[in-house]
Amino acid sequence: MVGVVTLTTVGYGDVYPVTTEGRIAAMALMLLGIGLFGAITATITSYLMSNESHHGPDFVSAVEDLERLAALHSPGR
């Protein structure tokens, strides 16, 4: 139980499960929390990586956009 608490960085406070069933339920919830957080993070990362790899960064148009924006802020305009 201490290993699972350390792994999930939950830490025990003033309230903690006393019964065996409560400890098992707490471990399951902590591990499911890690799994859910990992799945959400992986999904977002996968989306961002696939979006970039299919379209690729268009540096030329980005530079043109920045130059156009810089021209808007130049003195005399």
Backbone as numpy.savetxt, mean C-alpha at the origin, in Angstrom:
# Nx Ny Nz CAx CAy CAz Cx Cy Cz
1.63 -17.95 20.21 0.80 -16.76 20.21 1.67 -15.51 20.21
2.73 -15.50 21.00 3.60 -14.32 21.07 4.24 -14.07 19.71
4.59 -15.15 18.99 5.19 -14.99 17.67 4.24 -14.34 16.68
2.97 -14.70 16.73 1.98 -14.12 15.82 1.77 -12.65 16.16
1.72 -12.33 17.43 1.53 -10.94 17.85 2.73 -10.10 17.39
3.92 -10.65 17.52 5.11 -9.93 17.08 5.12 -9.78 15.56
4.76 -10.83 14.85 4.73 -10.81 13.39 3.77 -9.75 12.88
2.63 -9.62 13.49 1.63 -8.67 13.02 1.84 -7.27 13.60
2.79 -7.11 14.47 3.09 -5.85 15.17 1.87 -5.25 15.85
0.95 -6.10 16.28 -0.23 -5.63 16.99 0.15 -5.25 18.41
0.86 -6.13 19.07 1.22 -5.89 20.46 0.02 -6.05 21.37
0.27 -6.47 22.56 -0.81 -6.64 23.52 -0.94 -5.37 24.35
-2.15 -5.01 24.61 -2.40 -3.86 25.47 -3.02 -4.33 26.76
-3.95 -3.58 27.25 -4.62 -3.94 28.49 -5.67 -5.01 28.27
-6.17 -5.13 27.04 -7.21 -6.09 26.74 -6.62 -7.16 25.82
-6.75 -8.40 26.22 -6.22 -9.49 25.41 -7.07 -10.74 25.65
-7.07 -11.65 24.67 -7.89 -12.86 24.83 -7.31 -13.77 25.92
-8.21 -14.37 26.68 -7.79 -15.21 27.79 -7.99 -16.69 27.45
-9.09 -17.00 26.80 -9.40 -18.40 26.52 -8.62 -18.88 25.30
-8.52 -20.18 25.17 -7.84 -20.77 24.02 -8.56 -20.41 22.73
-9.89 -20.47 22.76 -10.66 -20.11 21.57 -10.45 -18.65 21.19
-10.41 -17.78 22.18 -10.18 -16.37 21.93 -8.80 -16.11 21.34
-7.81 -16.84 21.83 -6.45 -16.68 21.31 -6.36 -17.18 19.88
-7.03 -18.28 19.59 -7.03 -18.80 18.22 -7.73 -17.81 17.28
-8.86 -17.29 17.75 -9.58 -16.30 16.93 -8.73 -15.05 16.71
-8.01 -14.60 17.74 -7.16 -13.42 17.63 -6.03 -13.67 16.64
-5.42 -14.86 16.71 -4.35 -15.19 15.76 -4.89 -15.23 14.34
-6.06 -15.82 14.17 -6.65 -15.91 12.83 -6.95 -14.52 12.28
-7.51 -13.65 13.10 -7.81 -12.28 12.66 -6.54 -11.52 12.32
-5.51 -11.69 13.11 -4.25 -10.99 12.83 -3.64 -11.48 11.51
-3.63 -12.79 11.30 -3.06 -13.34 10.07 -3.91 -12.97 8.85
-5.22 -12.97 9.01 -6.09 -12.54 7.91 -5.87 -11.06 7.59
-5.61 -10.28 8.61 -5.31 -8.86 8.39 -4.05 -8.67 7.58
-3.01 -9.44 7.89 -1.78 -9.37 7.10 -2.05 -9.80 5.67
-2.81 -10.87 5.50 -3.11 -11.36 4.16 -3.92 -10.35 3.35
-4.90 -9.73 3.97 -5.72 -8.75 3.28 -4.91 -7.53 2.89
-4.07 -7.06 3.80 -3.22 -5.90 3.51 -2.26 -6.24 2.37
-1.69 -7.43 2.39 -0.78 -7.85 1.32 -1.50 -7.97 -0.02
-2.71 -8.50 -0.01 -3.47 -8.65 -1.26 -3.84 -7.30 -1.85
-4.26 -6.37 -1.02 -4.62 -5.03 -1.50 -3.38 -4.34 -2.06
-2.28 -4.42 -1.34 -1.03 -3.81 -1.80 -0.57 -4.43 -3.12
-0.65 -5.74 -3.23 -0.25 -6.42 -4.46 -1.15 -6.04 -5.63
-2.43 -5.90 -5.39 -3.36 -5.53 -6.46 -3.06 -4.13 -6.97
-2.85 -3.19 -6.05 -2.55 -1.82 -6.46 -1.22 -1.77 -7.21
-0.21 -2.45 -6.70 1.10 -2.47 -7.35 1.01 -3.10 -8.72
0.28 -4.19 -8.84 0.11 -4.86 -10.13 -0.56 -3.94 -11.14
-1.58 -3.22 -10.70 -2.27 -2.29 -11.59 -1.33 -1.19 -12.06
-0.60 -0.62 -11.13 0.31 0.47 -11.49 1.42 -0.01 -12.43
1.95 -1.18 -12.17 3.03 -1.70 -13.01 2.51 -2.08 -14.40
1.35 -2.69 -14.49 0.82 -3.09 -15.80 0.41 -1.87 -16.60
-0.11 -0.84 -15.95 -0.50 0.37 -16.63 0.71 1.06 -17.25
1.81 1.08 -16.52 3.02 1.72 -17.03 3.66 0.89 -18.13
3.67 -0.43 -17.98 4.37 -1.27 -18.95 3.63 -1.32 -20.28
2.31 -1.22 -20.29 1.57 -1.27 -21.55 1.66 0.04 -22.32
1.62 1.12 -21.61 1.59 2.42 -22.27 2.96 3.07 -22.31
3.79 2.80 -21.33 5.12 3.38 -21.26 5.05 4.87 -21.01
6.05 5.38 -20.33 6.06 6.82 -20.10 6.42 7.55 -21.39
5.68 8.56 -21.70 5.93 9.35 -22.89 6.68 10.61 -22.46
8.01 10.50 -22.44 8.83 11.58 -21.92 8.79 12.81 -22.81
8.67 12.61 -24.12 8.67 13.75 -25.03 7.46 14.63 -24.78
6.30 14.03 -24.69 5.10 14.84 -24.46 5.12 15.44 -23.06
5.71 14.74 -22.09 5.81 15.28 -20.73 6.71 16.51 -20.72
7.81 16.44 -21.45 8.72 17.59 -21.52 8.03 18.75 -22.23
7.31 18.46 -23.29 6.58 19.52 -24.00 5.54 20.17 -23.09
4.83 19.37 -22.32 3.85 19.91 -21.38 4.51 20.80 -20.34
5.65 20.37 -19.80 6.36 21.17 -18.82 6.86 22.48 -19.41
7.36 22.43 -20.65 7.83 23.66 -21.30 6.66 24.62 -21.53
5.51 24.09 -21.91 4.33 24.91 -22.11 3.87 25.55 -20.80
3.90 24.79 -19.73 3.53 25.33 -18.42 4.54 26.38 -17.95
5.82 26.13 -18.21 6.84 27.10 -17.82 6.67 28.40 -18.58
6.26 28.29 -19.85 6.05 29.49 -20.66 4.89 30.31 -20.11
3.91 29.68 -19.56 2.78 30.39 -18.98 3.18 31.24 -17.77
4.20 30.77 -17.05 4.63 31.45 -15.84 5.82 32.38 -16.08
6.25 32.52 -17.31 7.40 33.37 -17.58 6.99 34.84 -17.47
7.94 35.71 -17.10 7.65 37.13 -16.97 7.23 37.72 -18.32
6.35 38.67 -18.27 5.89 39.33 -19.48 4.64 38.72 -20.06
4.12 37.71 -19.45 2.89 37.08 -19.93 1.75 37.47 -19.08
